Amino acid sequence: MEPFTLLSVGLLGFADAPYDKKLHMMTGAAISLAAQESGLTPLETCLLAFGAGLAKEAWDAAGHGDVELGDVAATAFACQITIRF
């Protein structure tokens, strides 16, 4: 299967996503793109996006918001957009 097909199918799942999830996805993509431009490997960029999602949920768990694992997934999912196949 072509990588673009996988990417397209993955993005279709976020078409009707809540605004919050879209913000998490855009943030994860921006982090991944910046990390990739800094010379990190694709795996490292995905781990960085995942870590950012976890850090945000830790912040929420400390009383600053609602903890949702879907937010971590949305942030980490965005790394696939920036990976060059």
C-alpha positions in Angstrom: 0.0 0.0 0.0 1.3 3.4 -0.9 2.3 5.7 2.1 0.1 8.5 0.8 -2.9 6.1 0.9 -2.2 5.3 4.5 -1.8 9.0 5.3 -5.0 9.9 3.6 -7.0 7.2 5.5 -5.5 8.3 8.7 -6.4 11.9 8.1 -10.0 11.0 7.3 -10.4 9.9 10.8 -9.7 13.4 12.0 -12.0 15.2 9.6 -14.9 15.3 12.1 -12.7 15.5 15.2 -13.4 18.0 17.9 -11.5 21.3 17.7 -9.3 20.3 20.7 -8.1 17.2 18.9 -7.3 19.2 15.8 -5.2 21.6 17.9 -3.3 18.7 19.4 -2.7 17.3 15.9 -1.4 20.6 14.6 0.8 21.0 17.6 2.2 17.5 17.1 2.9 18.2 13.4 4.7 21.5 14.2 6.8 19.8 16.9 7.6 16.9 14.5 8.5 19.2 11.6 10.8 21.4 13.8 12.5 18.2 15.1 12.9 16.8 11.6 14.4 20.1 10.4 16.8 19.9 13.3 18.1 16.6 12.0 16.3 14.1 14.3 15.4 10.7 12.8 11.7 10.0 12.0 11.5 7.7 15.1 12.9 10.5 17.3 10.4 13.0 15.9 7.5 10.7 16.6 8.8 10.0 20.1 9.1 13.7 20.7 5.5 14.4 19.6 4.3 11.5 21.8 6.3 12.9 24.8 4.8 16.4 24.2 1.3 14.8 24.3 2.2 13.0 27.5 3.6 16.2 29.1 0.4 18.1 28.2 -1.7 15.4 29.9 0.5 15.4 32.9 -0.1 19.2 33.1 -3.8 18.6 32.8 -3.6 15.9 35.6 -2.0 18.4 37.9 -5.4 20.3 37.9 -5.0 22.4 34.8 -7.5 20.6 32.6 -9.2 17.4 31.7 -7.0 14.3 31.1 -7.8 12.6 27.8 -5.7 9.9 26.3 -7.2 10.8 22.9 -5.3 14.1 23.2 -2.0 12.1 23.5 -3.0 10.0 20.5 -3.9 13.1 18.4 -0.5 14.8 19.2 1.5 11.7 18.4 -0.5 10.8 15.3 0.7 14.0 13.7 4.2 12.8 13.4 3.2 10.5 10.5 2.4 13.6 8.5 5.9 14.9 8.6 7.7 11.6 8.0 9.3 11.5 4.5 8.7 8.1 2.9 
